[in-house]
Amino acid sequence: MGFLVPDFILDNNMLYLKEQNGKGIFYIMFYGWIILIFLCFTHFVLFCGWLYTYGTTISAMINEFGSTMTMASVAKTSNALACAILALVVGWIISKYSAKLVIILGGISGAIGSAMMIWYVDTMPKYIVCCTMLLSAMATFGSGVASQTILSNWFQKKRSMVLAILLSSGAVGGFIYPSLTSILIERTGT
């Protein structure tokens, strides 16, 4: 007796399970819910990771770089300005290409920006450049308008509930990320 692997069929945005003996096909779920779970994760990681941890990491950054509060504030201010400018680019890319491309670009810039923060950034000017260029692209491209556009296309009747779930994942990030970064800073000392 061999191991039976179920056959999943995606048809007309619905996920179905086909029985092994071929007697029938059963409806499992609307595929949009899987997309919602993925987009909540990307919103939680790409947007909230940077947005909510700044307050918990600013003192450690100032001490490590030997900088001032003014220089540290320049990083956040330049990031906010870059996000405002990039929001216009996000709208153009979504209209010309797709919202999926925007989220992929956000993930790539987030990965590059995180790697640079670990291995390259050792002074406050490098930190400001990284915040302005890569982390602003991660936050703007990785979530927000693109996620809401995708969900609005998938959900017609439950659109407001689904968008509320997406934005609630950000609120969960606001609860988890500051606590997590505080614990990591205490344990590692940096």
LUMROKE-597379 format. One record per residue (C-alpha): z, y, x. Coordinates in Angstrom, 1 decimal, always signed. Each point is the difference from the previous one (the first is absolute). Layout:
! LUMROKE-597379
> up/north/east
> Z/Y/X
...
//
This chain:
! LUMROKE-597379
> up/north/east
> +0.0/+0.0/+0.0
> -1.1/+3.2/+1.6
> +1.3/+3.5/-0.3
> -1.7/+2.0/-2.8
> -0.8/+3.6/+0.7
> -0.6/+2.0/-3.2
> -3.2/+1.9/-0.5
> +0.4/+3.7/-0.6
> -2.8/+1.9/-1.7
> -0.3/+3.8/+0.0
> -2.3/+1.0/-2.9
> -0.2/+3.3/-1.8
> +3.1/+1.3/+1.8
> +2.1/-2.9/-1.3
> +1.5/-2.7/+2.1
> -0.4/-3.6/-1.4
> +1.3/-3.4/+1.0
> -2.3/-2.9/-0.4
> +1.5/-3.4/-0.7
> -0.8/-2.7/+2.6
> -1.1/-2.5/-2.7
> -2.5/+2.6/-1.3
> +1.5/+0.2/-3.5
> +0.5/+3.7/-0.2
> +0.5/+3.4/+1.6
> +3.2/+1.9/-0.6
> +0.5/+3.7/+0.2
> +2.6/+0.9/+2.7
> +0.0/+3.7/+0.3
> -2.0/+3.3/+0.2
> -1.0/+0.5/+3.6
> +1.0/+3.7/-0.2
> +3.7/-1.0/+0.3
> -0.7/-1.6/+3.5
> -1.7/+3.3/+1.0
> +3.0/+1.9/-1.3
> +2.4/-2.1/+2.2
> -2.2/+0.7/+3.1
> -0.3/+3.7/-0.7
> +3.8/+0.3/-0.6
> +0.5/-1.6/+3.5
> -2.5/+2.4/+1.6
> +1.6/+2.9/-1.7
> +3.5/-1.2/+1.1
> -1.1/-0.5/+3.6
> -2.6/+2.6/+0.8
> +1.3/+2.9/-2.0
> +3.7/-0.4/-0.3
> +0.7/-1.3/+3.5
> -1.0/+3.4/+1.5
> +1.1/+2.3/-2.9
> +3.6/-1.2/-0.4
> +1.0/-0.9/+3.6
> -0.6/+3.4/+1.6
> +3.5/+1.3/-0.9
> +1.7/-3.0/+1.5
> -2.0/+0.0/+3.2
> -0.1/+3.7/+0.8
> +3.3/+0.2/+1.9
> -0.9/-3.0/+2.1
> -3.4/+1.5/+0.8
> +1.5/+3.3/+1.1
> +2.5/-1.8/+2.2
> -2.6/-2.4/+1.5
> -2.6/+2.7/+0.7
> +2.5/+2.7/+1.0
> -1.6/+2.3/-2.5
> +1.1/+2.5/-2.6
> +0.2/-0.2/-3.8
> -2.8/+2.6/-0.1
> -2.4/-2.3/+1.9
> +1.0/-2.9/-2.2
> -0.7/+2.0/-3.1
> -3.5/+1.0/+1.4
> -0.8/-3.8/-0.1
> +0.8/-0.3/-3.7
> -1.6/+3.3/-0.9
> -3.2/-0.8/+1.8
> +0.0/-3.4/-1.7
> +0.4/+1.6/-3.5
> -2.9/+2.4/+0.8
> -2.2/-2.8/+1.2
> +0.8/-2.1/-3.1
> -1.1/+3.0/-2.2
> -3.3/+0.3/+1.8
> -0.6/-3.8/+0.1
> +0.7/-0.2/-3.8
> -3.4/+1.7/-0.5
> -1.7/-2.5/+2.3
> +1.6/-2.8/-1.9
> -1.4/+1.3/-3.3
> -3.5/+0.3/+1.6
> +0.1/-3.6/+1.5
> +1.2/-1.5/-3.3
> -2.9/+1.7/-1.9
> -2.6/-0.8/+2.6
> +1.1/-3.4/+1.1
> +3.1/-1.8/-1.4
> +3.7/+0.2/-0.3
> +0.3/-3.3/+1.8
> -1.6/+1.5/+3.1
> +2.6/+2.8/-0.1
> +2.9/-2.5/+0.0
> -1.5/-1.9/+2.8
> -0.4/+3.2/+2.1
> +3.7/+0.8/-0.8
> +1.1/-3.4/+1.2
> -2.0/+0.3/+3.2
> +1.3/+3.4/+0.8
> +3.5/-1.2/-0.8
> -0.3/-2.9/+2.4
> -1.4/+2.2/+2.8
> +2.6/+2.7/-0.7
> +2.9/-2.5/+0.1
> -1.3/-1.6/+3.2
> -0.3/+3.5/+1.6
> +3.6/+0.9/-1.1
> +1.2/-3.2/+1.8
> -2.0/+0.1/+3.2
> -1.4/+3.5/+0.5
> +2.2/+2.6/-1.5
> +2.7/+1.1/+2.5
> +0.0/+3.8/-0.4
> +0.3/+2.3/-3.0
> -3.6/+1.4/+0.4
> -1.4/-3.6/-0.1
> +2.2/-0.7/-3.1
> -1.4/+3.1/-1.7
> -3.6/-1.0/+0.7
> +0.7/-3.6/-1.3
> +1.6/+1.4/-3.1
> -2.7/+2.4/-0.7
> -3.0/-2.3/+0.5
> +0.9/-3.6/-0.6
> +3.2/+0.0/-2.2
> -1.4/+2.6/-2.3
> -3.2/-2.2/-0.5
> +2.2/-3.0/-0.6
> +2.0/+1.7/-2.7
> -2.9/+1.8/-1.7
> -2.6/-2.8/+0.3
> +2.4/-2.9/-0.5
> +1.3/+0.8/-3.4
> +0.1/+2.6/-2.8
> -3.4/+0.9/-1.4
> -1.8/-3.2/+1.2
> +2.6/-2.4/-1.5
> +0.1/+1.9/-3.2
> -3.8/+0.1/-0.2
> -0.2/-3.8/+0.4
> +2.7/-0.7/-2.5
> -1.5/+2.4/-2.5
> -3.2/-1.9/+0.2
> +1.7/-3.4/-0.5
> +2.4/+0.9/-2.8
> -1.2/+1.7/-3.1
> +2.8/-0.7/-2.6
> +3.0/-0.2/+2.4
> -1.0/+2.8/+2.4
> +3.1/+2.1/-0.3
> +2.3/-2.9/+0.4
> -1.9/-1.3/+3.1
> -0.1/+3.4/+1.6
> +3.8/+0.3/-0.6
> +0.5/-3.4/+1.7
> -2.1/+1.2/+3.0
> +2.0/+3.2/+0.4
> +3.3/-1.9/-0.5
> -0.9/-2.0/+3.0
> +0.2/+3.2/+1.9
> +3.4/+0.7/-1.4
> +1.2/-3.4/+1.3
> -1.4/+1.0/+3.4
> +2.1/+3.2/-0.2
> +3.1/-2.2/-0.4
> -0.8/-2.7/+2.5
> -1.7/+1.8/+2.9
> +2.7/+2.6/+0.9
> +2.7/-2.7/+0.0
> -2.2/-2.4/+2.1
> -0.8/+2.7/+2.6
> +3.6/+1.1/+0.2
> +1.0/-3.6/+0.7
> -2.8/-0.5/+2.6
> +1.0/+3.3/+1.8
> +3.6/-1.1/+0.1
> -0.8/-3.4/+1.4
> -2.6/+1.0/+2.5
> +1.3/+3.4/+1.0
> -3.4/+1.7/-0.3
//
